[in-house]
């Protein structure tokens, strides 16, 4: 099995077992069968800055 087929290495939040997700959806721990829920990442909107002459050094 090549590395691409293994998917991403995960750690189960319930039992602590390390495993590869095998690119499955949903991601399930092979030991305790807990479903992995990926965390929601919040991003900040990009801020627009003016010319550097507006800021004092």
Buried (B, 14 or more C-beta within 10 A) or exposed (E): EEEEEEBEEBEBEEEEEEBBBEEEEEBBBEEEEBEBEEEEEEEEEEEEEEEEEEEEE
